[in-house]
Amino acid sequence: FVMEREIPLSPEALFDLLADPNEWPKWFPDMNAMRWISPEPERGKVGALRRADTGSGDVLEHFVAWDRGRRLAFFAEKMTTPLVSEFFEDYVITPLGAGRSKLVWTVGFLPRLPFRPLMFAIRPRFAKMFDAGADALVRYASARA
């Protein structure tokens, strides 16, 4: 899934919002809680671990890109959801000037073998959840701006 949105925040402010585990439950509809697993000195860089407790299951996020104001990406090191075996999110931020940014949020996953025949029904649910999340991020950022 690829969601593209204009966000009324500077690239650095948008990155900081996406990087902060305390912010996610405030805007992403499926997020119950999020917290760092990595100790303080290892946070905020490639290799950091963060846990997301979502309505779809718990995810241990392993960061593979951490470039403040430009890009944030992780893969799911572990997941409790039975639906997918691999999961990845990539956030690319482009400055638009005047305190605005373009966000390209890409989500990729590989369904577990038993669920692959059901993807015609599962995929639209995931698409709706992430699209609604992108819209919620715009609303949340607009209220903060």
C-alpha positions as CSV (number, residue, x, y, z in Angstrom):
1,F,0.0,0.0,0.0
2,V,1.2,3.5,-0.8
3,M,-0.3,6.5,0.9
4,E,0.7,10.0,-0.2
5,R,-0.3,13.0,1.9
6,E,0.6,16.6,2.3
7,I,1.2,17.2,6.0
8,P,1.2,20.7,7.5
9,L,4.4,20.2,9.4
10,S,8.0,20.7,8.6
11,P,10.0,17.6,7.6
12,E,11.7,17.5,11.0
13,A,8.4,18.0,13.0
14,L,6.7,15.2,10.9
15,F,9.7,12.9,11.5
16,D,9.7,13.6,15.2
17,L,5.9,12.9,15.4
18,L,6.4,9.5,13.5
19,A,9.4,8.6,15.7
20,D,7.7,9.3,19.0
21,P,5.9,6.2,20.4
22,N,3.7,8.4,22.6
23,E,2.2,10.2,19.6
24,W,1.0,7.1,17.7
25,P,-2.0,6.2,19.9
26,K,-3.2,9.8,19.6
27,W,-3.8,9.6,15.8
28,F,-3.5,6.1,14.4
29,P,-6.9,4.4,14.8
30,D,-5.5,0.8,15.2
31,M,-2.7,1.8,17.8
32,N,-3.4,0.9,21.4
33,A,0.1,1.6,22.7
34,M,3.7,1.9,21.6
35,R,7.0,1.9,23.6
36,W,10.7,1.6,23.1
37,I,12.4,-1.8,23.7
38,S,15.9,-0.5,23.0
39,P,17.6,1.2,25.9
40,E,18.0,5.0,25.8
41,P,21.4,5.1,24.0
42,E,20.2,2.8,21.2
43,R,17.0,4.7,20.4
44,G,16.7,7.0,17.4
45,K,19.0,5.1,15.0
46,V,19.2,2.2,12.7
47,G,18.9,-1.1,14.7
48,A,16.5,0.4,17.4
49,L,13.6,-1.7,18.5
50,R,10.1,-0.5,19.3
51,R,7.0,-2.4,20.3
52,A,3.6,-1.5,18.8
53,D,0.5,-2.9,20.4
54,T,-2.3,-2.7,17.8
55,G,-5.8,-4.0,17.4
56,S,-4.3,-6.3,14.7
57,G,-1.6,-7.7,16.9
58,D,1.7,-6.8,18.5
59,V,4.7,-5.9,16.4
60,L,8.3,-5.7,17.3
61,E,9.6,-3.0,14.9
62,H,13.3,-3.1,13.9
63,F,14.4,0.1,12.3
64,V,16.5,-0.1,9.1
65,A,16.3,3.6,8.2
66,W,16.5,6.6,10.5
67,D,17.3,9.9,8.8
68,R,15.7,12.7,10.7
69,G,13.5,14.8,8.5
70,R,13.8,12.5,5.5
71,R,13.1,8.8,6.1
72,L,12.1,6.3,8.7
73,A,11.6,2.6,7.9
74,F,11.3,-0.7,9.9
75,F,10.5,-4.3,9.4
76,A,8.6,-6.5,11.8
77,E,11.1,-8.6,13.7
78,K,8.2,-10.4,15.5
79,M,4.5,-10.3,15.2
80,T,1.6,-11.9,17.0
81,T,-0.9,-11.5,14.1
82,P,-1.5,-14.8,12.4
83,L,-2.3,-13.2,9.0
84,V,1.2,-12.1,7.8
85,S,4.7,-13.6,8.0
86,E,6.6,-10.5,6.9
87,F,5.8,-6.8,7.3
88,F,7.6,-3.5,6.4
89,E,6.8,0.2,6.6
90,D,8.7,3.0,5.0
91,Y,8.1,6.7,5.5
92,V,9.7,9.1,3.0
93,I,9.4,12.8,3.8
94,T,10.0,15.6,1.2
95,P,10.0,19.3,2.2
96,L,7.4,21.4,0.4
97,G,8.3,24.7,2.1
98,A,6.4,27.0,4.4
99,G,6.2,24.3,7.2
100,R,4.7,21.6,5.0
101,S,5.9,18.2,3.9
102,K,4.9,15.4,1.5
103,L,4.8,12.0,3.1
104,V,5.0,8.8,1.1
105,W,4.1,6.0,3.4
106,T,4.6,2.5,2.0
107,V,3.4,-0.6,3.7
108,G,4.3,-4.1,2.5
109,F,3.5,-7.5,3.8
110,L,3.6,-11.2,2.9
111,P,0.5,-13.2,4.0
112,R,1.0,-16.5,5.7
113,L,0.4,-19.4,3.3
114,P,-3.0,-20.4,4.8
115,F,-4.3,-16.9,4.4
116,R,-3.1,-16.2,0.9
117,P,-6.4,-17.5,-0.7
118,L,-8.3,-15.0,1.5
119,M,-6.3,-11.9,0.5
120,F,-9.2,-10.7,-1.6
121,A,-11.0,-10.1,1.6
122,I,-8.1,-9.2,3.9
123,R,-6.3,-6.7,1.6
124,P,-9.2,-4.2,1.5
125,R,-9.4,-4.2,5.3
126,F,-5.7,-3.4,5.5
127,A,-5.9,-0.8,2.8
128,K,-8.8,0.9,4.5
129,M,-7.0,0.9,7.9
130,F,-3.8,2.5,6.5
131,D,-5.6,5.0,4.3
132,A,-7.7,6.0,7.4
133,G,-4.5,6.3,9.4
134,A,-2.9,8.6,6.8
135,D,-6.0,10.8,6.9
136,A,-6.0,10.8,10.7
137,L,-2.3,11.9,10.6
138,V,-3.2,14.8,8.4
139,R,-6.0,15.8,10.8
140,Y,-3.8,15.4,13.9
141,A,-0.9,17.4,12.3
142,S,-3.3,20.1,11.2
143,A,-4.6,20.5,14.8
144,R,-1.0,20.8,16.0
145,A,0.1,23.2,13.4
